[in-house]
Amino acid sequence: MSDIIATLTTEVDELEKNNEALNRDDIAVVKSFELVVLELLAKLKRNQDKEENEELEDDFEDLIYRVILILGQLDLLEV
Protein backbone atom coordinates (compact mmCIF):
# COMPACT_ATOMS: atom_id res chain seq x y z
CA MET A 1 0.00 0.00 0.00
CA SER A 2 1.39 3.37 -0.93
CA ASP A 3 2.09 5.97 1.74
CA ILE A 4 -0.60 8.34 0.45
CA ILE A 5 -3.25 5.60 0.49
CA ALA A 6 -2.19 4.49 3.98
CA THR A 7 -2.43 8.05 5.28
CA LEU A 8 -5.77 8.74 3.62
CA THR A 9 -7.17 5.40 4.78
CA THR A 10 -6.31 6.36 8.35
CA GLU A 11 -8.09 9.69 7.87
CA VAL A 12 -11.19 7.99 6.48
CA ASP A 13 -11.16 5.43 9.31
CA GLU A 14 -11.03 8.28 11.83
CA LEU A 15 -13.85 10.07 10.04
CA GLU A 16 -16.00 6.94 10.23
CA LYS A 17 -15.33 6.66 13.98
CA ASN A 18 -16.22 10.32 14.48
CA ASN A 19 -19.38 9.84 12.44
CA GLU A 20 -20.49 7.00 14.73
CA ALA A 21 -19.91 9.16 17.82
CA LEU A 22 -21.50 12.28 16.34
CA ASN A 23 -24.18 14.06 18.38
CA ARG A 24 -26.81 14.17 15.67
CA ASP A 25 -29.15 16.29 17.77
CA ASP A 26 -26.80 19.29 17.64
CA ILE A 27 -27.18 20.89 14.21
CA ALA A 28 -24.07 23.04 14.69
CA VAL A 29 -21.97 19.95 15.39
CA VAL A 30 -23.42 18.15 12.38
CA LYS A 31 -22.74 21.14 10.09
CA SER A 32 -19.18 21.44 11.39
CA PHE A 33 -18.59 17.72 10.83
CA GLU A 34 -20.07 17.99 7.35
CA LEU A 35 -17.41 20.59 6.49
CA VAL A 36 -14.69 18.19 7.67
CA VAL A 37 -16.20 15.44 5.51
CA LEU A 38 -16.30 17.73 2.45
CA GLU A 39 -12.69 18.81 3.01
CA LEU A 40 -11.54 15.19 3.10
CA LEU A 41 -13.56 14.39 -0.01
CA ALA A 42 -11.89 17.29 -1.83
CA LYS A 43 -8.46 16.14 -0.61
CA LEU A 44 -9.13 12.63 -1.89
CA LYS A 45 -10.27 13.90 -5.28
CA ARG A 46 -7.26 16.23 -5.63
CA ASN A 47 -4.88 13.39 -4.88
CA GLN A 48 -6.76 11.00 -7.17
CA ASP A 49 -6.41 13.44 -10.05
CA LYS A 50 -2.61 13.61 -9.77
CA GLU A 51 -0.95 11.81 -12.64
CA GLU A 52 1.52 10.02 -10.36
CA ASN A 53 -1.42 8.41 -8.51
CA GLU A 54 -3.03 6.94 -11.60
CA GLU A 55 -2.19 3.37 -10.60
CA LEU A 56 -4.00 3.91 -7.28
CA GLU A 57 -7.36 4.67 -8.93
CA ASP A 58 -9.19 1.74 -7.31
CA ASP A 59 -7.88 2.61 -3.85
CA PHE A 60 -9.00 6.22 -4.24
CA GLU A 61 -12.42 5.14 -5.50
CA ASP A 62 -12.91 2.94 -2.42
CA LEU A 63 -11.98 5.77 -0.06
CA ILE A 64 -14.15 8.30 -1.92
CA TYR A 65 -17.08 5.88 -1.75
CA ARG A 66 -16.69 5.54 2.03
CA VAL A 67 -16.66 9.31 2.47
CA ILE A 68 -19.69 9.76 0.22
CA LEU A 69 -21.57 7.23 2.37
CA ILE A 70 -20.88 9.38 5.44
CA LEU A 71 -21.97 12.50 3.59
CA GLY A 72 -25.18 10.75 2.57
CA GLN A 73 -25.94 9.90 6.19
CA LEU A 74 -25.48 13.54 7.15
CA ASP A 75 -27.76 14.70 4.34
CA LEU A 76 -30.47 12.39 5.63
CA LEU A 77 -30.45 14.36 8.88
CA GLU A 78 -31.45 17.55 7.09
CA VAL A 79 -35.14 16.74 6.71
C-alpha positions in Angstrom: 0.0 0.0 0.0 1.4 3.4 -0.9 2.1 6.0 1.7 -0.6 8.3 0.5 -3.2 5.6 0.5 -2.2 4.5 4.0 -2.4 8.1 5.3 -5.8 8.7 3.6 -7.2 5.4 4.8 -6.3 6.4 8.3 -8.1 9.7 7.9 -11.2 8.0 6.5 -11.2 5.4 9.3 -11.0 8.3 11.8 -13.8 10.1 10.0 -16.0 6.9 10.2 -15.3 6.7 14.0 -16.2 10.3 14.5 -19.4 9.8 12.4 -20.5 7.0 14.7 -19.9 9.2 17.8 -21.5 12.3 16.3 -24.2 14.1 18.4 -26.8 14.2 15.7 -29.2 16.3 17.8 -26.8 19.3 17.6 -27.2 20.9 14.2 -24.1 23.0 14.7 -22.0 19.9 15.4 -23.4 18.1 12.4 -22.7 21.1 10.1 -19.2 21.4 11.4 -18.6 17.7 10.8 -20.1 18.0 7.3 -17.4 20.6 6.5 -14.7 18.2 7.7 -16.2 15.4 5.5 -16.3 17.7 2.5 -12.7 18.8 3.0 -11.5 15.2 3.1 -13.6 14.4 0.0 -11.9 17.3 -1.8 -8.5 16.1 -0.6 -9.1 12.6 -1.9 -10.3 13.9 -5.3 -7.3 16.2 -5.6 -4.9 13.4 -4.9 -6.8 11.0 -7.2 -6.4 13.4 -10.1 -2.6 13.6 -9.8 -0.9 11.8 -12.6 1.5 10.0 -10.4 -1.4 8.4 -8.5 -3.0 6.9 -11.6 -2.2 3.4 -10.6 -4.0 3.9 -7.3 -7.4 4.7 -8.9 -9.2 1.7 -7.3 -7.9 2.6 -3.9 -9.0 6.2 -4.2 -12.4 5.1 -5.5 -12.9 2.9 -2.4 -12.0 5.8 -0.1 -14.1 8.3 -1.9 -17.1 5.9 -1.7 -16.7 5.5 2.0 -16.7 9.3 2.5 -19.7 9.8 0.2 -21.6 7.2 2.4 -20.9 9.4 5.4 -22.0 12.5 3.6 -25.2 10.7 2.6 -25.9 9.9 6.2 -25.5 13.5 7.1 -27.8 14.7 4.3 -30.5 12.4 5.6 -30.5 14.4 8.9 -31.4 17.6 7.1 -35.1 16.7 6.7 
